[in-house]
Amino acid sequence: MEVKEEKFRIRTYECGIDGRIKIFSLMQYLQEIAALHAEQLGLGFDKLSEMNGYWVLSNIRIEISRLPGRDDEITLRTWPSGYSRTIATREFVGKDQNGSDLFHAGSEWMVLNKETNRLKNLFRLDLSLPKTGVKALPDELNRLEPNGDYRVGAVREPPVRVPRSSIDLNGHVNNTEYVRWGIDALSRAFKLEDSIRYVQATYLSEVFEGDELDLLATSKTGGHFSVLGKKSGTETNVFLMEVSCFTAGLAESAEFNL
């Protein structure tokens, strides 16, 4: 399978206070090159619309060596790396202008029916995807699972009410928005003192404009943090996110037993 390669220059408004690209902005680049490659392969937005479907990101993990900064030129490479009945996998590699690694990422995607939002069987779609392929990450990409950490000792963040600006072409919240909300929640609850080493987000349920999410943040030893997003007033889990930093310290924050 041909590898898609594109160059991007990091814009000022995509950077945080440290001068490095924000994680959700980086994910927007990954989403863009994935969409471009899907179009090139004849599997893009218009083709899926003809099939009454659309792509959604189900799971992604980004392992970071170094985040690029303002005005840096980066080269992104992506390729599909296999599929099952419900999941298609895609890999990403980012390099700087000198060819040094910035990050590696693995991702899982699904096709949903536009009318029912139910999963489509990829074996029944003529997608011409490779059954296997080279992986960008050294370990298998597994989905995150909620556990008891979110019941005891989690920090309850203020709920997020989904604004219209978070809705994408498919009519639901874009995958990068969850990561933005999750990073913001962790930054409020805990002091993330150093560079992020990896981010993983697993998507569990769609949300739409006007929906409200409760964010539950937890901290573990060794600079590991997690966020669980739930639909307010329900037991419906929306997304899970894990973040690991090279170093991290705990900031003052109230805790609630849930």
C-alpha positions in Angstrom: 0.0 0.0 0.0 1.4 3.4 -1.0 2.4 5.7 1.9 0.9 9.2 1.9 3.3 12.0 2.8 2.6 15.7 3.4 4.6 18.6 4.7 3.0 21.0 7.2 4.3 24.2 8.9 3.3 24.8 12.5 1.2 28.0 12.8 1.5 30.4 15.7 -2.2 29.9 16.8 -1.6 26.1 17.1 1.0 26.5 19.8 0.8 26.7 23.6 2.6 28.8 26.1 5.7 26.7 25.7 5.9 27.4 22.0 5.1 23.8 21.1 2.1 22.6 19.1 -0.9 21.7 21.3 -1.8 18.0 21.3 -5.3 18.5 19.8 -3.8 20.7 17.0 -1.4 17.9 16.2 -4.3 15.5 16.1 -6.0 17.8 13.6 -3.0 17.4 11.3 -3.3 13.6 11.6 -7.0 13.8 10.8 -6.3 16.0 7.8 -3.6 13.7 6.2 -5.8 10.6 6.9 -8.7 12.3 5.1 -6.4 13.3 2.2 -5.2 9.7 1.9 -8.7 8.3 2.1 -9.7 10.5 -0.8 -6.7 9.5 -2.8 -7.6 5.8 -2.2 -11.2 6.4 -3.2 -12.4 5.9 0.4 -13.1 9.5 1.3 -16.0 11.5 2.6 -17.9 11.6 -0.7 -17.4 7.9 -1.4 -18.5 6.8 2.1 -21.5 9.2 1.8 -22.6 7.2 -1.3 -22.5 4.1 0.9 -24.6 5.9 3.5 -21.6 5.8 5.9 -18.8 7.9 7.4 -15.5 7.2 9.1 -15.1 7.7 12.8 -12.0 7.5 14.9 -12.3 4.7 17.5 -8.9 4.7 19.2 -5.6 6.4 18.9 -2.3 6.4 20.6 0.5 9.0 20.0 4.0 8.3 21.3 6.1 11.5 21.3 9.8 12.0 21.2 9.5 15.8 20.8 6.7 18.1 19.8 7.4 20.6 17.0 7.2 24.3 17.7 6.1 27.5 16.0 7.1 27.8 12.3 8.7 24.3 12.3 8.2 22.3 9.1 7.2 18.7 9.7 6.7 15.8 7.4 3.8 13.4 8.1 3.6 9.9 6.7 0.5 7.7 7.0 -0.7 4.3 5.6 -3.5 1.8 6.3 -2.2 -1.2 8.1 -5.0 -3.8 8.2 -8.7 -4.3 9.0 -11.2 -6.7 10.6 -15.0 -6.9 10.3 -15.5 -3.6 12.2 -12.1 -1.9 12.5 -9.6 -0.5 10.0 -6.2 0.5 11.3 -4.0 3.4 10.2 -0.4 4.4 11.2 1.3 7.8 11.4 4.9 8.9 11.7 6.0 12.6 12.1 9.5 13.8 11.4 11.2 17.2 11.6 13.0 19.1 8.8 16.2 17.2 9.5 14.4 13.8 9.2 14.5 13.1 13.0 11.5 11.3 14.6 9.0 13.5 16.4 6.3 11.0 17.1 4.7 7.7 16.1 1.0 6.9 16.2 -1.4 4.0 15.7 -5.2 4.4 15.2 -8.4 2.5 14.7 -11.3 3.6 12.6 -14.9 2.4 12.0 -17.5 3.1 9.4 -20.9 4.1 10.8 -24.3 4.0 9.1 -25.4 7.7 8.6 -29.0 6.9 9.5 -28.7 4.4 12.3 -25.2 5.2 13.6 -24.6 1.4 13.7 -21.3 -0.2 12.7 -21.0 -1.2 9.1 -19.3 -4.6 8.2 -16.1 -3.7 6.4 -16.0 -7.1 4.8 -19.1 -6.1 2.9 -17.7 -2.8 1.6 -15.4 -2.5 -1.4 -12.7 -0.6 0.4 -9.6 -2.2 -1.2 -7.7 -2.0 2.1 -4.6 -4.2 2.9 -5.4 -7.0 5.3 -2.2 -6.4 7.2 0.6 -3.9 7.3 3.6 -2.4 9.1 2.8 -0.9 12.5 4.2 2.4 13.7 4.1 1.5 17.4 6.2 -1.2 19.0 3.3 -2.7 21.0 -0.2 -3.7 20.1 -2.8 -1.0 20.3 -5.4 -1.9 22.8 -8.6 0.0 23.8 -8.6 1.8 27.1 -11.2 0.4 29.6 -12.8 2.3 32.5 -11.9 0.9 36.0 -12.5 1.6 39.6 -10.1 4.5 39.7 -12.9 6.7 38.5 -15.2 5.7 41.4 -12.8 6.6 44.3 -10.4 9.5 44.4 -11.2 11.1 41.1 -11.3 14.8 40.6 -14.6 15.9 39.3 -14.1 18.7 36.8 -16.8 21.3 35.8 -19.1 19.8 33.2 -18.6 20.7 29.5 -21.6 21.8 27.5 -21.0 20.9 23.8 -20.9 24.1 21.7 -21.8 24.3 18.1 -18.1 25.0 17.2 -17.2 21.5 18.3 -19.5 19.8 15.7 -17.8 18.4 12.5 -18.9 17.5 9.0 -20.5 14.3 10.3 -22.8 16.2 12.7 -21.1 15.1 16.0 -18.3 16.2 18.2 -14.9 16.0 16.4 -12.5 13.5 17.9 -9.9 16.3 18.6 -12.3 18.2 20.8 -12.4 15.4 23.4 -8.6 15.5 23.7 -8.7 19.3 24.1 -11.2 19.0 26.9 -9.3 16.2 28.5 -6.0 18.0 28.5 -7.7 21.1 29.9 -9.2 19.1 32.7 -5.9 17.5 33.6 -4.2 20.9 33.5 -6.7 22.3 35.9 -6.7 19.3 38.3 -3.0 18.5 38.2 0.2 20.3 37.3 1.7 18.8 34.2 5.3 20.1 34.5 7.0 18.6 31.6 6.6 17.3 28.0 3.9 14.8 27.3 5.3 11.4 26.5 2.2 9.8 25.1 -1.5 10.4 24.7 -4.1 7.7 24.1 -7.8 8.4 23.5 -10.5 5.7 23.2 -13.9 6.8 22.0 -17.0 5.0 23.4 -20.1 7.0 22.5 -21.1 10.0 20.3 -22.2 13.3 21.7 -23.9 16.2 20.0 -24.5 19.9 20.3 -26.1 20.8 23.6 -25.1 17.6 25.4 -23.3 17.9 28.7 -20.2 15.9 29.8 -18.9 15.2 33.2 -15.1 14.9 33.3 -13.4 12.7 36.0 -9.6 13.1 36.3 -7.2 10.8 38.1 -3.5 10.8 38.8 -1.2 7.8 39.2 2.5 7.5 40.2 5.2 8.1 37.6 3.5 11.0 35.8 0.5 9.1 34.5 -3.0 10.7 34.3 -6.4 9.6 33.0 -9.7 11.3 32.1 -13.1 9.7 31.8 -15.9 11.6 30.0 -19.5 10.6 30.9 -22.8 12.0 29.7 -24.0 14.1 32.6 -26.7 12.5 34.7 -26.2 9.1 33.1 -23.9 6.0 33.2 -22.9 6.4 29.6 -19.2 6.6 29.1 -18.2 8.9 26.2 -14.4 8.7 26.0 -11.3 7.7 28.0 -7.9 9.3 27.7 -4.5 8.5 29.2 -1.6 10.9 29.3 1.9 10.3 30.5 4.5 13.0 31.1 8.2 12.8 31.5 7.8 14.5 35.0 4.7 15.6 36.7 3.7 17.2 40.0 0.4 17.4 41.8 -1.3 20.8 42.1 -3.7 21.8 44.7 -7.2 20.6 43.8 -10.3 19.4 45.6 -11.1 15.8 45.4 -14.5 14.0 45.6 -15.4 10.4 46.3 -17.8 9.4 43.5 
